Each structure stands twice: as C-alpha cells, then as structure tokens.
C-alpha cells in the first residue's frame, strides 16, 4: 500500500503548503481568533477567515459561519437563494443524498421544499456502471436550466465518488450547452483529497460542512459556501437579509478552532484516506465488495463496504462504536433520524457530535446493505478499529 499512501501524502503536502501560504499572505494574528457579539460588525477574524477560505478553495469569495448548522443547510441555503418559482434545476448524477431529497421535496410534499415552491426538478440517470452520463447531461441541459447540482461524494450509493477530473468534464459539458447555467457542487467529504478544488475547474459555487474535512476535527460546528462574488452575495442575502449579507453574523465561538482546524485539515484528511484504503484492502481480501477498491484514486474520504444483511451492518457499526473514544459503551440500533426517509444506524463516538471527519460509520436500513465508513483523526485509530472489525466479523 506504500504507493497509494505516497499519492495521498503528496496531495496532503501540496494542500498544507497552500493553506500555510494563505495564512501568511493574509497576516493571521492572535487577534483574529477572538469571538464577537451582537451584529458582528467589523469582525476581522470572521472576515479574514472567509478571505483565506476563498483563496484556498480557488474562489472569488466565501462565507464561513458557525451559524450554518450542517452541510445540508449550506446546500439548501444556496438552492433556496438562487432558484425562483418556474426555474429548472437538474441533478446530474441521479438521485442526490437522502437529506437533500427532503430539501428538494422529491419523495414527499413537505412545506418549504423546492418543488413546493414551484421549482422544476429533473434528474439525469447514471450509466449502468454508476458513472456520469455526459451524453445524457448534454441532452438534458437546455437554455431553461438555471442550476445543475453535482454531488461529489457517493452518499448512500455505491457509485464512484467524483474526482476533480470528472467534475471538470461535466462542468465543461454543461457550460458548453448553456454558459449561464450555475454549476453547483456539494463538496462534502471531498475537500483536500486532491490538489485542486471544484472552483478551480469551473464550478460556479461549492458548499460543505466544517465538521467534515475542512474543519480538521477542531471546528465545533458550521459550514461554508464559496464561489463567484455575485453568487455568494445572493446566498448571504438569503441567510441573513437583503442588503446585509456577510456584514452580519457574530463569531460566537473562538475563531481559533476554525483557523487551526483549516490549517490541520490536509493532515487529518490524509489520516482518513489512509484508514479508508486499509479498510478496503483487508475487507476485499476477505471477499467483500468494496467501493472504491483500495488502490483506486479517491474523490472523497468515504469507504463503502457491501455487507450480507442488515444484522451484519449493525455488527460492523457496533464494533466501530465500541472502539471509539466517546460513548464506547453505547448499544446501536436502527432508528429514525431527522432528514432521512429510511431508518439509519450511525456509529459516531466522536468528540464533536456528528463529526464525520472523526472516525465514524453509518448506513440506511435498505438494500444493498452497505456500510459507509469515513474519517479518522489518526491512521493509528483507523488501523486499530480495522483490526477489531476483522476479529469481530
């Protein structure tokens, strides 16, 4: 596995240097770490962090806030801000992640969903081998298409995650058909797994969660939105109010956690990617189907393993939970989780509730009974848990 690990290490080194230079260029100082109150006018720590995020992600502008409660919230805010009744949105990779289907209103007519607001929603199916169908994308996008959604990670799906090269081809295809169509990338789980980010290959807007990759295991909450200045402003007007936008929003937590989390993020992502590759290697040797395979190039930190049945899924997740630093004595079961139609089991013995850059694992109660393993603050912890999984399954 040394060759695979070397590729991961080169990406981590590149991204670490990029972030270091952004910190130096923007002259980060101790005063940037202070919290603020009230409206948050003139919060230099917040503003400087957003400048750094934009630079690191290759975007014109960014909004980075602890008040964004999740990746789904960040994505939902973008869609609600940019789409008006009667306009068309297309998901270019089949059905998106479960919680986003609820935002769209795909399977149930909840109040406030995009479909309930009059947005026209379509999907372009994947090819039979789970890849983006560029011909179908080219045929599906038209002059009426306001926005296309690209989910970089696999979600609860066994399709390959999107690598930067994949995104570049899709974005080019869309903009060749309609340059005005907004290409919007759900970047969750993908940050710093490559030397480039989606904004650097033409994405108009990206969004993600701070308790995934870019928070480095230190950010206690939050999300980010990055892209063109015009689009980020439109989303900021939706999140706060028209005319106010990014000027408001106090840093209610110590900004040091967000700065330091971003600085250490490439190293933490490296730990998670090594752990995922190791898990894929040993379970493939055991005869399990793994997605991706251990030697494959990766577009995100998620490792999917197809189990035999729902009981084996629970067993796998329980072993992860039992070997976590927090709540190791908790017994897991399938249950209803906000935003999901199916019952879900989640192993998350994490320091930050729900943090999936920390070693965690979850799965929906449905076929093909796959587990989705992600994160790991240290490769050593990933290695130890992998050993326990081999002993217990």
TIKEZA-111740 format. One record per residue (C-alpha): x, y, z; residue number from 1; residue in one letter. Coordinates in steps of 0.02 Angstrom, whole numbers, padded with zeros to 5 digits. Layout:
REM TIKEZA-111740
(site (X Y Z) NUM 'a')
...
END
This chain:
REM TIKEZA-111740
(site (00000 00000 00000) 1 'x')
(site (00152 00113 00007) 2 'x')
(site (00124 00179 -00169) 3 'x')
(site (-00057 00226 -00134) 4 'x')
(site (-00008 00309 00030) 5 'x')
(site (00127 00409 -00061) 6 'x')
(site (-00005 00483 -00178) 7 'x')
(site (-00110 00534 -00029) 8 'x')
(site (00042 00610 00056) 9 'x')
(site (00087 00716 -00096) 10 'x')
(site (-00089 00789 -00102) 11 'x')
(site (-00082 00824 00085) 12 'x')
(site (00088 00910 00069) 13 'x')
(site (00028 01017 -00076) 14 'x')
(site (-00130 01071 00016) 15 'x')
(site (-00036 01103 00178) 16 'x')
(site (00084 01222 00090) 17 'x')
(site (-00061 01307 00001) 18 'x')
(site (-00150 01340 00165) 19 'x')
(site (00010 01397 00252) 20 'x')
(site (00042 01524 00115) 21 'x')
(site (-00137 01588 00127) 22 'x')
(site (-00115 01614 00314) 23 'x')
(site (00049 01706 00285) 24 'x')
(site (-00018 01814 00141) 25 'x')
(site (-00165 01869 00248) 26 'x')
(site (-00054 01900 00402) 27 'x')
(site (-00154 01796 00526) 28 'x')
(site (-00129 01859 00704) 29 'x')
(site (-00191 01813 00877) 30 'x')
(site (-00323 01949 00870) 31 'x')
(site (-00409 01854 00728) 32 'x')
(site (-00455 01717 00850) 33 'x')
(site (-00568 01825 00961) 34 'x')
(site (-00756 01799 00963) 35 'x')
(site (-00880 01941 00938) 36 'x')
(site (-01057 01982 00992) 37 'x')
(site (-01218 02059 00931) 38 'x')
(site (-01223 02102 00748) 39 'x')
(site (-01040 02059 00723) 40 'x')
(site (-01000 02219 00630) 41 'x')
(site (-00814 02231 00589) 42 'x')
(site (-00775 02054 00646) 43 'x')
(site (-00599 02047 00573) 44 'x')
(site (-00572 01866 00623) 45 'x')
(site (-00727 01810 00529) 46 'x')
(site (-00688 01917 00376) 47 'x')
(site (-00506 01861 00368) 48 'x')
(site (-00555 01678 00382) 49 'x')
(site (-00676 01697 00236) 50 'x')
(site (-00540 01778 00131) 51 'x')
(site (-00425 01631 00169) 52 'x')
(site (-00559 01503 00128) 53 'x')
(site (-00591 01587 -00040) 54 'x')
(site (-00405 01586 -00080) 55 'x')
(site (-00378 01405 -00027) 56 'x')
(site (-00531 01343 -00122) 57 'x')
(site (-00491 01444 -00279) 58 'x')
(site (-00648 01551 -00268) 59 'x')
(site (-00684 01737 -00280) 60 'x')
(site (-00775 01744 -00114) 61 'x')
(site (-00831 01635 00030) 62 'x')
(site (-00949 01635 00178) 63 'x')
(site (-00891 01531 00328) 64 'x')
(site (-01007 01532 00478) 65 'x')
(site (-01039 01430 00634) 66 'x')
(site (-01223 01477 00612) 67 'x')
(site (-01233 01360 00462) 68 'x')
(site (-01288 01203 00554) 69 'x')
(site (-01237 01068 00428) 70 'x')
(site (-01183 01032 00251) 71 'x')
(site (-01365 01007 00203) 72 'x')
(site (-01406 01179 00275) 73 'x')
(site (-01268 01258 00171) 74 'x')
(site (-01328 01171 00012) 75 'x')
(site (-01511 01209 00049) 76 'x')
(site (-01472 01393 00076) 77 'x')
(site (-01386 01401 -00094) 78 'x')
(site (-01532 01317 -00184) 79 'x')
(site (-01664 01423 -00097) 80 'x')
(site (-01567 01583 -00134) 81 'x')
(site (-01532 01550 -00317) 82 'x')
(site (-01690 01466 -00382) 83 'x')
(site (-01855 01556 -00414) 84 'x')
(site (-02027 01480 -00449) 85 'x')
(site (-02037 01411 -00625) 86 'x')
(site (-01848 01390 -00645) 87 'x')
(site (-01766 01222 -00681) 88 'x')
(site (-01640 01127 -00576) 89 'x')
(site (-01560 00963 -00631) 90 'x')
(site (-01467 00837 -00525) 91 'x')
(site (-01337 00769 -00647) 92 'x')
(site (-01294 00611 -00551) 93 'x')
(site (-01461 00530 -00521) 94 'x')
(site (-01542 00549 -00351) 95 'x')
(site (-01445 00655 -00225) 96 'x')
(site (-01411 00615 -00042) 97 'x')
(site (-01560 00573 00069) 98 'x')
(site (-01568 00735 00167) 99 'x')
(site (-01558 00837 00007) 100 'x')
(site (-01703 00739 -00068) 101 'x')
(site (-01805 00807 00077) 102 'x')
(site (-01749 00985 00037) 103 'x')
(site (-01799 00960 -00145) 104 'x')
(site (-01964 00878 -00097) 105 'x')
(site (-01931 00731 -00211) 106 'x')
(site (-02020 00594 -00113) 107 'x')
(site (-02139 00691 00000) 108 'x')
(site (-02228 00858 -00016) 109 'x')
(site (-02159 00946 00138) 110 'x')
(site (-02190 01131 00161) 111 'x')
(site (-02049 01244 00102) 112 'x')
(site (-01966 01119 -00015) 113 'x')
(site (-01904 01172 -00186) 114 'x')
(site (-02043 01078 -00277) 115 'x')
(site (-02175 01152 -00161) 116 'x')
(site (-02107 01325 -00205) 117 'x')
(site (-02129 01289 -00390) 118 'x')
(site (-01954 01239 -00442) 119 'x')
(site (-01949 01117 -00588) 120 'x')
(site (-01837 00972 -00540) 121 'x')
(site (-01760 00838 -00652) 122 'x')
(site (-01626 00705 -00638) 123 'x')
(site (-01502 00634 -00763) 124 'x')
(site (-01476 00448 -00725) 125 'x')
(site (-01303 00374 -00707) 126 'x')
(site (-01235 00248 -00831) 127 'x')
(site (-01254 00063 -00792) 128 'x')
(site (-01083 00063 -00709) 129 'x')
(site (-01126 00213 -00599) 130 'x')
(site (-01031 00345 -00698) 131 'x')
(site (-01090 00517 -00756) 132 'x')
(site (-01176 00505 -00925) 133 'x')
(site (-01100 00651 -01021) 134 'x')
(site (-01211 00623 -01175) 135 'x')
(site (-01368 00623 -01069) 136 'x')
(site (-01307 00775 -00973) 137 'x')
(site (-01277 00868 -01137) 138 'x')
(site (-01452 00821 -01197) 139 'x')
(site (-01534 00863 -01029) 140 'x')
(site (-01464 01037 -01002) 141 'x')
(site (-01550 01175 -01100) 142 'x')
(site (-01570 01363 -01108) 143 'x')
(site (-01703 01342 -00973) 144 'x')
(site (-01586 01259 -00848) 145 'x')
(site (-01547 01383 -00708) 146 'x')
(site (-01440 01269 -00599) 147 'x')
(site (-01363 01095 -00600) 148 'x')
(site (-01315 01000 -00443) 149 'x')
(site (-01160 00891 -00433) 150 'x')
(site (-01140 00787 -00276) 151 'x')
(site (-00955 00747 -00263) 152 'x')
(site (-00970 00609 -00133) 153 'x')
(site (-01062 00444 -00158) 154 'x')
(site (-01192 00475 -00023) 155 'x')
(site (-01287 00314 00019) 156 'x')
(site (-01245 00246 -00151) 157 'x')
(site (-01114 00128 -00219) 158 'x')
(site (-01072 00239 -00368) 159 'x')
(site (-00894 00306 -00377) 160 'x')
(site (-00865 00475 -00297) 161 'x')
(site (-00820 00613 -00418) 162 'x')
(site (-00637 00654 -00442) 163 'x')
(site (-00586 00828 -00496) 164 'x')
(site (-00558 00767 -00674) 165 'x')
(site (-00738 00702 -00679) 166 'x')
(site (-00805 00868 -00617) 167 'x')
(site (-00705 00964 -00745) 168 'x')
(site (-00778 00862 -00889) 169 'x')
(site (-00957 00880 -00826) 170 'x')
(site (-00941 01067 -00793) 171 'x')
(site (-00865 01096 -00965) 172 'x')
(site (-01007 00997 -01045) 173 'x')
(site (-01139 01100 -00953) 174 'x')
(site (-01060 01268 -00992) 175 'x')
(site (-01039 01221 -01175) 176 'x')
(site (-01227 01196 -01185) 177 'x')
(site (-01276 01346 -01078) 178 'x')
(site (-01140 01460 -01007) 179 'x')
(site (-01270 01543 -00894) 180 'x')
(site (-01315 01382 -00802) 181 'x')
(site (-01249 01384 -00624) 182 'x')
(site (-01141 01232 -00588) 183 'x')
(site (-01159 01198 -00402) 184 'x')
(site (-01052 01065 -00315) 185 'x')
(site (-01093 00982 -00150) 186 'x')
(site (-00912 00967 -00095) 187 'x')
(site (-00943 00872 00067) 188 'x')
(site (-00808 00740 00106) 189 'x')
(site (-00705 00794 -00045) 190 'x')
(site (-00602 00941 00017) 191 'x')
(site (-00412 00918 00010) 192 'x')
(site (-00421 00742 -00062) 193 'x')
(site (-00346 00814 -00221) 194 'x')
(site (-00229 00956 -00267) 195 'x')
(site (-00372 01054 -00345) 196 'x')
(site (-00546 01101 -00285) 197 'x')
(site (-00704 01112 -00392) 198 'x')
(site (-00694 01303 -00404) 199 'x')
(site (-00527 01282 -00491) 200 'x')
(site (-00606 01181 -00633) 201 'x')
(site (-00753 01294 -00669) 202 'x')
(site (-00882 01263 -00531) 203 'x')
(site (-00981 01422 -00501) 204 'x')
(site (-01023 01381 -00321) 205 'x')
(site (-00974 01248 -00192) 206 'x')
(site (-01031 01212 -00015) 207 'x')
(site (-00986 01099 00129) 208 'x')
(site (-00980 01065 00315) 209 'x')
(site (-00848 01117 00442) 210 'x')
(site (-00872 00958 00542) 211 'x')
(site (-00811 00862 00391) 212 'x')
(site (-00644 00886 00302) 213 'x')
(site (-00607 01073 00313) 214 'x')
(site (-00637 01085 00500) 215 'x')
(site (-00493 00968 00535) 216 'x')
(site (-00582 00888 00682) 217 'x')
(site (-00572 01051 00781) 218 'x')
(site (-00715 01158 00714) 219 'x')
(site (-00862 01127 00831) 220 'x')
(site (-00996 01170 00701) 221 'x')
(site (-01027 01268 00544) 222 'x')
(site (-01022 01266 00356) 223 'x')
(site (-00953 01361 00208) 224 'x')
(site (-01008 01425 00038) 225 'x')
(site (-00880 01479 -00092) 226 'x')
(site (-00886 01535 -00272) 227 'x')
(site (-00914 01690 -00376) 228 'x')
(site (-00937 01851 -00278) 229 'x')
(site (-01110 01877 -00353) 230 'x')
(site (-01175 01705 -00305) 231 'x')
(site (-01100 01708 -00129) 232 'x')
(site (-01182 01877 -00101) 233 'x')
(site (-01351 01809 -00159) 234 'x')
(site (-01338 01664 -00036) 235 'x')
(site (-01280 01781 00103) 236 'x')
(site (-01433 01891 00073) 237 'x')
(site (-01541 01736 00094) 238 'x')
(site (-01454 01678 00253) 239 'x')
(site (-01461 01850 00338) 240 'x')
(site (-01561 01982 00244) 241 'x')
(site (-01552 02078 00079) 242 'x')
(site (-01431 02222 00096) 243 'x')
(site (-01349 02146 00250) 244 'x')
(site (-01274 01983 00189) 245 'x')
(site (-01099 01942 00251) 246 'x')
(site (-01083 02103 00353) 247 'x')
(site (-01182 02025 00495) 248 'x')
(site (-01152 01868 00596) 249 'x')
(site (-01053 01870 00756) 250 'x')
(site (-00917 01742 00789) 251 'x')
(site (-00996 01666 00944) 252 'x')
(site (-00861 01535 00961) 253 'x')
(site (-00673 01551 00972) 254 'x')
(site (-00615 01579 00793) 255 'x')
(site (-00451 01491 00833) 256 'x')
(site (-00541 01325 00815) 257 'x')
(site (-00593 01368 00637) 258 'x')
(site (-00422 01436 00588) 259 'x')
(site (-00324 01295 00668) 260 'x')
(site (-00446 01166 00602) 261 'x')
(site (-00422 01227 00424) 262 'x')
(site (-00233 01231 00447) 263 'x')
(site (-00225 01050 00505) 264 'x')
(site (-00361 00987 00385) 265 'x')
(site (-00245 00917 00249) 266 'x')
(site (-00156 00809 00378) 267 'x')
(site (-00320 00746 00453) 268 'x')
(site (-00390 00708 00279) 269 'x')
(site (-00230 00609 00246) 270 'x')
(site (-00261 00505 00402) 271 'x')
(site (-00439 00469 00347) 272 'x')
(site (-00388 00421 00170) 273 'x')
(site (-00254 00302 00232) 274 'x')
(site (-00379 00223 00351) 275 'x')
(site (-00508 00203 00212) 276 'x')
(site (-00382 00121 00096) 277 'x')
(site (-00325 00000 00232) 278 'x')
(site (-00505 -00049 00271) 279 'x')
(site (-00540 -00076 00086) 280 'x')
(site (-00385 -00184 00068) 281 'x')
(site (-00421 -00303 00211) 282 'x')
(site (-00607 -00321 00176) 283 'x')
(site (-00576 -00353 -00008) 284 'x')
(site (-00456 -00491 00044) 285 'x')
(site (-00600 -00560 00149) 286 'x')
(site (-00708 -00571 -00007) 287 'x')
(site (-00817 -00418 00020) 288 'x')
(site (-00862 -00294 -00117) 289 'x')
(site (-00781 -00127 -00075) 290 'x')
(site (-00809 00043 -00155) 291 'x')
(site (-00684 00108 -00203) 292 'x')
(site (-00554 -00029 -00211) 293 'x')
(site (-00402 00003 -00104) 294 'x')
(site (-00287 00053 -00247) 295 'x')
(site (-00412 00165 -00338) 296 'x')
(site (-00395 00353 -00346) 297 'x')
(site (-00518 00434 -00224) 298 'x')
(site (-00633 00583 -00239) 299 'x')
(site (-00684 00583 -00057) 300 'x')
(site (-00643 00504 00112) 301 'x')
(site (-00791 00383 00115) 302 'x')
(site (-00763 00195 00106) 303 'x')
(site (-00916 00089 00065) 304 'x')
(site (-00922 -00097 00100) 305 'x')
(site (-01064 -00208 00044) 306 'x')
(site (-01118 -00319 00188) 307 'x')
(site (-01225 -00476 00184) 308 'x')
(site (-01379 -00416 00278) 309 'x')
(site (-01446 -00286 00399) 310 'x')
(site (-01382 -00383 00551) 311 'x')
(site (-01204 -00380 00485) 312 'x')
(site (-01219 -00193 00456) 313 'x')
(site (-01266 -00168 00638) 314 'x')
(site (-01124 -00281 00693) 315 'x')
(site (-00998 -00181 00590) 316 'x')
(site (-01060 -00013 00656) 317 'x')
(site (-01065 -00078 00835) 318 'x')
(site (-00882 -00129 00826) 319 'x')
(site (-00837 00046 00765) 320 'x')
(site (-00939 00123 00906) 321 'x')
(site (-00865 00008 01038) 322 'x')
(site (-00690 00058 00989) 323 'x')
(site (-00721 00245 00988) 324 'x')
(site (-00653 00367 01118) 325 'x')
(site (-00827 00433 01163) 326 'x')
(site (-00985 00334 01205) 327 'x')
(site (-00896 00169 01177) 328 'x')
(site (-01022 00080 01289) 329 'x')
(site (-01174 00133 01187) 330 'x')
(site (-01277 -00003 01101) 331 'x')
(site (-01330 00044 00924) 332 'x')
(site (-01493 00009 00835) 333 'x')
(site (-01581 00070 00679) 334 'x')
(site (-01686 00225 00711) 335 'x')
(site (-01771 00372 00630) 336 'x')
(site (-01652 00519 00604) 337 'x')
(site (-01710 00694 00550) 338 'x')
(site (-01697 00715 00362) 339 'x')
(site (-01696 00530 00316) 340 'x')
(site (-01841 00426 00248) 341 'x')
(site (-01764 00259 00295) 342 'x')
(site (-01709 00210 00468) 343 'x')
(site (-01522 00236 00492) 344 'x')
(site (-01388 00168 00608) 345 'x')
(site (-01245 00286 00650) 346 'x')
(site (-01084 00244 00741) 347 'x')
(site (-01013 00410 00798) 348 'x')
(site (-00914 00401 00958) 349 'x')
(site (-00844 00573 00919) 350 'x')
(site (-00784 00723 01017) 351 'x')
(site (-00896 00835 00911) 352 'x')
(site (-01073 00770 00892) 353 'x')
(site (-01100 00700 00718) 354 'x')
(site (-00925 00743 00658) 355 'x')
(site (-00885 00632 00509) 356 'x')
(site (-00704 00686 00490) 357 'x')
(site (-00685 00590 00653) 358 'x')
(site (-00692 00401 00633) 359 'x')
(site (-00875 00359 00606) 360 'x')
(site (-00987 00242 00509) 361 'x')
(site (-01170 00242 00458) 362 'x')
(site (-01294 00150 00348) 363 'x')
(site (-01477 00157 00298) 364 'x')
(site (-01593 00009 00328) 365 'x')
(site (-01611 -00041 00146) 366 'x')
(site (-01530 -00147 00014) 367 'x')
(site (-01392 -00169 -00038) 368 'x')
(site (-01348 -00164 00149) 369 'x')
(site (-01187 -00065 00132) 370 'x')
(site (-01094 00025 00271) 371 'x')
(site (-01015 00194 00241) 372 'x')
(site (-00856 00217 00341) 373 'x')
(site (-00770 00386 00347) 374 'x')
(site (-00650 00494 00444) 375 'x')
(site (-00515 00460 00571) 376 'x')
(site (-00413 00589 00664) 377 'x')
(site (-00266 00469 00662) 378 'x')
(site (-00217 00324 00550) 379 'x')
(site (-00171 00228 00707) 380 'x')
(site (-00351 00234 00768) 381 'x')
(site (-00414 00180 00596) 382 'x')
(site (-00290 00036 00596) 383 'x')
(site (-00343 -00021 00769) 384 'x')
(site (-00528 -00017 00726) 385 'x')
(site (-00494 -00112 00563) 386 'x')
(site (-00409 -00248 00666) 387 'x')
(site (-00560 -00258 00782) 388 'x')
(site (-00676 -00270 00632) 389 'x')
(site (-00575 -00415 00563) 390 'x')
(site (-00585 -00504 00730) 391 'x')
(site (-00772 -00474 00750) 392 'x')
(site (-00845 -00505 00578) 393 'x')
END
